[in-house]
Amino acid sequence: MNVLIVGGGQVGESIAADLAGDHAVTIVDQRADRAEELAYAHDVLTVTGDGTDVTVLEEAGIEDADMVIASTDDDETNIVACSTANAVGDAFTIARIKQDKYLRIWEEADQAFGIDYMVCTNLLAAQSIVRVVGLPAAVDVDPFAGGRVQMAEFEISEACPVVDQTVQEADRYDSLTFAALLRDDDVIVPDGQSVIEAGDRVVVIGSPKSVHAFADALAPSHPTGSDEDVVIFGGSEIGYHVADLLGARGFTPRLIEQDGERARTIAEELPDAQVMESDATDMEFLEREHIDEADVVVAALENDEKNLLVSLLASRLGADRTVAVIDTPSYVDLFEAVGVDVAINPRVVVAEEISQLTQSETAENVALIETDKAEVIEIEIVADSVLTNRPIRESIADLPEGVVIGAITRENEFVTPRGDTEIQPGDHVVLFVDGDAIEETTAKV
């Protein structure tokens, strides 16, 4: 498949890295030094120029492209690039946009702008935050198989009841698989005797009921569901969407916005939210509004440094958990190292969504673990898969090291994978796959 990517930033590079091994990839970027860097790093073709210039796109081979992915930071550039692809060729087009107004137009009009698929960065980031809010101790949550399976990543602290236990001792759930331990820079596929240590991140896959039960066990005194007190700092697009999504789930979030006009607009549009006009760094205001009693504080201001500041202020006051939106990729590890519980990078979230669309025909969903260390993928099993009609204990030997069968759904019902379970054609299997084993695994499964 010939894939043309317009925009060589973090999103474009992540997608190119996923596709370069199996497809012919060309990247268009305005910066000559960046284009050269990408060509060297990923063995892809690059063209330097403006992604809205037809001449540049023709040089990049837009007429022969099978897929065009416009992933720059500018909505209009992405829309124009995809519209051009639609006018001059027959490529499947994917546009990344930030403003949901374009998404609404696209949804209401059949393939508006000549775009086959549109992904909204701000909305996807908000959805990621909301999933984390509802699960104590979780740093990442992704649904699979139409919501019948969940993958969740949990931070293990010294206070967690499972610390220093083996996986066998910690696994007291009917439909939960301990898929991996992330320790320092290593991905460990555990067995029953693997010990869970403080500082680990545990990746589990299972039914939503079991995943929530595990989360409750990690933080037994933490309220769950709409009883949680959620405070949102910032009425940005992401902050707005978080409040809107939480309101739809029965929460009454508190949103703090400094700009008076913006605060009034949000209050009028989101009746389920309690909107307050104030500076999120005003300590007297935060104390007066009992931010110390918040179960979750979401920092969604327009500036990374401010998000770090208000997160640390909230933690110092006594808020249970902090979730910060981080626009600069290199800041994510830093923010979590200095005390932010969960750092959400919208670019990573949208790259994950687009990667799902570019997977092989059998891969129906994908979640990235630590950006590129591993993936959780959902695959519909076909008749010639190495997993078909064989007990898992036998078929798993034909897959590379670093693969865990986390869950199975059959005719919309959850099936807990065990050694003697036989996977059938048509089953949906959710796999944890180490980064080095992804290509081989998808080819065999």
Steps between C-alpha positions, in 0.01 A plus 500: 500500500625848411448733798548876486531678834471879504672631811811347656443597862452255785173363360631460147824340615318254727275390215793476259694283744202261520456475124851521353576130545212379281408793279650766274486819708561858387496796740448864407635758746580868467829470690789365293698392807200311640438327166862388489481376859188292429646351182808385689315373809223303329624428148211687339481739207463867590402814312561849637218747444154631585238228542236724336707550183376273220844499337661375823232234545541384141875472553422284804287269286151596615341372176627146568446499877272236651472689827560867587537598866508873573643541849640852529414728791284717272139392440460688173821356355381149577157558347647651182753217462228236527266690269779521243559125530130441440504724191807353326498136609316218670678483835334429834541828690543562873513854642610592847322808636491680834178699479187293539300738278661333199421158645133597539483620139666177382263284705189682385593500131601176333879517455510879512817658355560174311642339816439133575588515870555787740657480846465781752805537725325695775201267522716185499720643777192584706365147454831358623487722808143401581584129479787553746283707736261210552769250599705558820879470459470458121738691277355371173172329403385378159184311399500204261239274341229763517566566871478135604875498569715760673873552507626703793843604620545559873776667699606287799596703805643390834148523645336267245378174656659294219852636543757221555238239413544251219265523202341176618429654842366824348279328242173440683272582206306271268554689178825696534839440337820657631654576161819686590710674761670821388809545715746777428551465123417129487182322391460182704248233398425351843428147611326400823818541705594846373508747790320836467728775632437857607559727203380241249224569254269202460313446175183292541243387243158368590131561539409851619361349822829329586712800400290725725523246782879501467502882501286504814742257666793733425318798651229361729414833663471690173146577377412386149247601240301821519566532874848626417569870549672609178650847460606625155750785474447680171213547257712409198349281230629194684376625837160574348472152349607334827228687690242420231584127494501477879163674519357244258618225738324648802790697648477860616850623421633832624671702228720802573555750218667839533348668196158632598340479155626146444378396846150635430486323163596167656250545784221560249594205280578247776226513765638188672828675580564749781700777332707744704682808375843520661874466454587133550822600681321712763576310821234678705235411246616138482490467877161670522358262238642196685716376216669285764184285503509432125535138394639596160641829370531539123740770382384607153643849468654618173857490631708198611681689773173627649357149491801377696468784750131453572544122521772537762292760687203263506718214626650720768152600618403132526314405181512123450599481131618741233463463123683753283475570128854524364559637151879454495586129462832524685322636808284192563756296694622813678153597621429151630843489668436819699158396626228521230310171517395480134637701207291495182664603173226569241738424213566151634126441536424603142796304362358193671160559339645545153727197544188294563363608161821407320535151646444189292142404422483256793624749763193686622638698793839595638635668812860612537687419823758761604476644146698225327607232748202274432150491355169351601317397184162350423491251213216303347621142457486345155509132404872490415619676818755306708258538791199338331347185652796429724537521880672825599779315684589340166443785255680767706827314429468602134498869590815698585607576856328799651143410396218450751142402415310735728134443412264338251150596395277254314161602364511810721571295815819524707715185510778478759814359331642193672753240387237261370286768329467446125471816292254477211472684168303820552618544859639840595828461688667782695877454508779672688801511266852616577619765255761271343242228429219703340582441134548124538191463719260680267631294207425172679175589673 
